Amino acid sequence: MSQMIDLVTQYGAHNYDPLPVVLVKGQGACVFDEKGKPYIDMMSAYSAVSHGHCHPALIRVLTEQANRLSVVSRAYHADTLGLFLKTACELFNYEKALPMNTGAEAVETAIKMARKWAYTVKKVAENKAEIISCSGNFHGRTVSIISFSTEPAYRAHFGPFTPGFVTIPYGDASALASAINENTAAFLVEPIQGEAGIIVPPEGYLRECERLCRKHNVLLMCDEIQTGLGRTGKLIASEHEAVRPDCLILGKALGGGLIPVSMVLADASVMSVFKPGDHGSTFGGYGLAAAVGKAALDVLVEENLVARAEKLGQFFMNGLKQLKSKAIKEIRGKGLMLGIEVDPRYACARDICLALLERGVLSKETHEVTIRLAPPLVISEAQLTEVLSHLKAVFSQ
């Protein structure tokens, strides 16, 4: 056992169960452990490293900005924020953007925005606003967010919980229609559920949800923290059904795999509910984050990573479908956000991840039965072919 692992075990809170490897260096789609052994990264930090490890353009911007000015807080103006907001609004076609740090903070921001909009614009009775979410969701770890989680482990012994949330089955538009009432402020949904096991809803689901929200004057809030920024082969996964959310929530890859950067986007008719003093964050939109966030969006466009994810995702999916094993129950996903669900009668997902680790492939199980496969979008076809060969060898066992 590595000394570094021993130190984490001794001094760290045991709120994670990582695979037994210590990584010390990364470049592109590869990382290296303490002994110099290379690994193909098929996790990309839950989609946070979509641009690849240590992308030179992003490292250059990070270094230059850190040497010039990092944090002054939103009590003043930083010269990098305006350009970041403009780039994001123009790229995603929204009028306003509110930067935060983590994905959970962005979701909390969206919840606050939806509630205030419900009271001040829709005229819902005070303290009666409801937000509808879906079973199997993962939007973060704060107390308010786990209040509408359906995963027992996320909730056990963390109550009391925040009221005002209604949960419906995922992928069932009729359930949304039944749940909407005069107090409904918003519907919060992931276009593809990541943590739940790469769950893709039925075709037409998100489009019908958008229709219902428009009909009943309900905000459609899409959490694209994992699915956004090209991950599924579209700029945002909502585009697969030509859906434009009233509120778009971004994070993870927005920080270029270097620092936490998140954002909520909406039009002025919704975002204007925020007034000075309503909401904020010391580091939300600080100079360094704004510079890196803008660079991350620029690289996404300049290197055509969205189309790359679509092309390589199809190549990889075709290869996965050639795997023949009774241990494979289902393969699903879009772009470079894919998952292999294993049949627990024949295989354990964590054991497969450990076997892949031995072969130099990083992956991770979710909910004990699904293996995540979400590499940096800069991965090559040759690297994906190598991963397929390792998967074939492991499943053949």
N, C-alpha and C positions, 0 to 999 in steps of 0.2 A: 504494500500500500504506500502511495506517495506521501511524503512528509506534508505536502500542501493539503492533501485530503485530510490527513490527521489533524492539522491545525483547524480546518473548517469544522470538522466533526467536534473538536474540543471546544472551540470558542464561538461557533456560529449557532444561530437558532436552527432547529431541525425542521424547517418548513419546506424543504426541497429534498428530493431523492434523486440526485443526478447520477448519470452513468459514471463509472470509475475511470475517468481520464482527465488529465490536467492540460489545458491548452495554453500555449504561450505565444503563438504567432499566427497571423492569418494573412492570406493574400488571395484576392479573387474568390473563387469557390472552394479554396482549400484552407485548412488550418493544420497546425503542427503541435505535437505534444512535447513534453519535457525532454524526451529522448530524440526529438527530431522526426518522429514518425509522422507522415502526412495522412490527412483524412479529407475525403470529399464531404463537404458540409451540406447535408440534405435537410437541415433545419433552418438555417440562416436566422437564428435567434427569433423564432416564431415570426418570421417575415420582416424583422427589423433590419436585416443585412441584405436587402434586395439588390443593392448596388455592388455587393461583394465586399470582402474584408479589405480595409485600408485602401479604398479607391483613391488613386493619386490626386485627382482633381478635388475631391472632398477634403483630403488631408491638407492640401495646399490652402484651401479656403479657411479651414479650421485653424491652421497654424498662423496664417497671416492675420486673421481677425483676433485670435487670442493674444498675439503680440501687439495689437493696436488698441483694442478695447473689448472687454468681455461683458461685464454686468454694470449697469447703472440703475436698473429697475425701471418700471413704467412711470415712476415719478417724473421722468424726463424723457426726451426723445432720443433714440439711437438712430444713427444714419442708415442702418441696415434693415430696419423693420418695415418701412414703407415699401421697399422694393420686394421684400418677401411676401407681404400681403397682396400687392399688385400681381405678382407672378402667380400666386395661388388662385386668386379670384379669376384672373383671366384664363388660366388653364382649366379650371373646373367649372367656369361659367356661373359664378355667384357674385353678388354685389358686396358682401361683407365677410370678413374672416376674423376669428378671435383665437389667437395662439395660446397654447398651454404647454405643459411638459409631457406628462404621461398620458397614455390612452384613457386610463380611468378618470383622470382630471378632465379630459375632453368630454367623456360621457357625462360626468357630473355637471359640467358646464351646459351641455345640451339639455339635461333634465331641468336645470334651473331656468334656462331660456324658455323651454316649452311650458313650464308652469306659469311663469310671469306672462307669457303670451296668452295663455288660456284665461288668466284673470283680467288682463288689461285690454285685450283685443277681442277674444271670443266671449268674454263676460261670463265665464264660469263662476259659480258662487265661491266665495273665499274659502280656501282650505278644502275644496271638494275636487280639485283637479286630479285626474287619473291618467297614468301612462301605461299603455299595454305593451307587454313584452312576451317573449316566446319561451316555452319549455326548452331546456337544453342550452340556453343562452350562456354566453360568457362575455361580459362587458367590463370586467375589472374586479377589484377585491375590496373596495371601500364598503363601509357598513350599508350605505344606501343602495349600492349596486348589488351586494349579495342579498339584499332584502327581496329582490325579485329573481334570484337564482333558484333553480330547481335541483341543484347538486347538493346532496346532504352534507358532504364534507366541507363545502364552502360556508355552510350556515351553522353547523353544530357548535353550540356554546358561544355564539357571537351575538345573540339577541340582547335586548329587544330590537326589532327591525323597523325600518322606516315605512310608514303606510303610504298609500296612494298609488300602488302598482297592481295591475291585473295580469295574470299569466294565462296564455292560451297555447294550444299545440302549435308547433312549428310546421310550416308548409301547408296549413289549412286556412285558406282565405275565408271560408264560411265561418270559421271560429272567430275571425276578426270582425266580420259583419255582425255576428251575434253579440260581441263584447262591447262594441261602440255604443256609447250613450251620450247624453247631453254634457256630461262631465269629462269626457275623453279629450285630453289635450294632445296626445301624440301616440304614435305607434313606433316603438324602437325595435329594430330588427337587423340581423346580420344577413346579407344576401347569400352567403354560404357560412354555415356554422363551423368554426375552426376547432375550438377546444372540444366540442361535442363529438368530433371524429370526422371532420370534413364532410358535413352533411349538406348535400345539394337539394334544394326544394324542388317540387315539380315545376316543369316549364309553365310559365305564365303566372306563377304565384305572386311574384313581386309586382308585376304589372297590375294584377287584380287588386292587390293591397293598395297600390297607388290610386286606383280608381275609387276605392272605398274611402280612402282618406280625403280625396278631393270632394267626394259627394257629401261627406259629413263634416267638412271643415276641421279636419284632424291633421296635425303635422306628421309627415312621414320622415322619420329620422333613421338614416342608414348608418350603422356602425361598420365602417370600412377600414378599421384600424389594421386588420390583418389582410383583408381582401383588396384594399386599394393600392394605388400606385403601381399598377401593371401586374400585380401578382396573379390574377386569373386570366390574363391575356386581353384585358380591357383596362383603360385608365382607372376606372372603378368598376366593381363587379355589377353594379346596378345597370351599367350600359348594356349588359347582355340582353336585357329586356327593354331597352330604351327608356328606362325609368330615371327621372330626375328627383331625388329626394328634396324635401323642404329644408332638411338639415343634413349635412354631410359631415361625418366624424372621421378624422384621419389621425394617424399616429405611426408608431414603429418606424417604417422605412422613411418617414418624413425627416428623420434625424440622420439619414445616410449611414446608419449603423455606427454612429460615433457618439451622439448625445441624445437624450430624450427630447423629442419635439412632437407636439400634437397640435391639432387645430379643429375648430368647428367652423363650418362655412354655411351661410344662409343668405337670403336676400334681405334688404334693408327692412322690409315690412315685418320680418320676424326678429332680426338681430337688433333692431332699434329699441327693443324693450329694455336693453341694458343701458343704464345711466351711470355716470361717474359715481363710484363707491358701491355699486351693486355687486361687483364680482371682480376678481383679480388674482394675481399670482406674482410673487417677487421675480421669479425666473420666466414667467410666461411671456414669450416674445423678446427675451433679452438679446442683446446685440450679437453674441456668438451664435445662439440658436437660430436667429433670423438669417444670418449669413450662411450657415450650414444648410438650413432648410431650403433656402432659395437655390443653393448649389445642387442640392439633392433633386429638386424639381427640374433644374436645367439639365443635369446629367440624364435624368429619366427620358427627357425629350431628345436631347442631342444624340444619345446612343441608341435611341429607338428600342428601349428595353420592353415596352409594352408589346410590340409586335414580336420581339424575340421570345417573350414568355409564351405568347400564343403558339408560335411555331414549335419551339422546343417542348412545350407542354403536350402538344399533339404527338410529337415524336416519342416522348417518354410514355404517354398513355398507351400508344400502340405497342410499345415494348412491354409494358406491364401486362397488357392483355395476353401476351404470349406466354406468360408464366403459367405453368400447369402444376397445380398442387391442390390437393383436397384441403389443405390448411387455409387456402384463400377463400374467404366468403364473398367478398365484394371489393372492387376497385372503383373509386369515385373521385370526382374533383373537376376543376377547370384550370387551364393554363398550367402554371407550376405550383399549384396548390392541390396536391393529390394525397390520397390516403389508401392504405391497404387494410381492410378489416379481416382479421384472421378468425377462423373457427376455433373457439376455445377447446373443442374436443380433440383437436390435433396439434395446436400450437399455442404458445404464450407470446404475446406481442413483445414484452420486455426481453424475453429470451432471444427473440429474433433480432431485436435492436442490439443486444450484447454480442450476438454472433456477427452482425454487420460491423460493429465497433472493432472486433478482432481483425476484420478484413479491411479496415480503413475507411469505413463509411459511417458518418454520424447521422443518426435518426433518433426519434423518441416516440414512445408509445403515448397514447392518450386514452383515457377510460379503459385501460387494460387490454383492449382488443384491436385498436387501430394504430397503425404505424404511419406517422406523418412523413411526407416527402415534399418538402418545400424549399428547394435550394435557392441560392442567390440567382437573380435573373441573368447574371453574367456567365453562368455555367456554360460549358461547351457541350456540343453533341457527343464528343469523344468521352467526356467525363460521365455523361448520362449513360452512355453505352457500357462504360466500366461498372457503374452502379447496377445496371441491369444484370450484368454477368454475376456480380456478387449476390444479388437477390435470387437469381436462379440457383446458384450453388447452395445458398442457405435454405431455400424452400425445398430443394431436392432432398435435404436431409430429413 
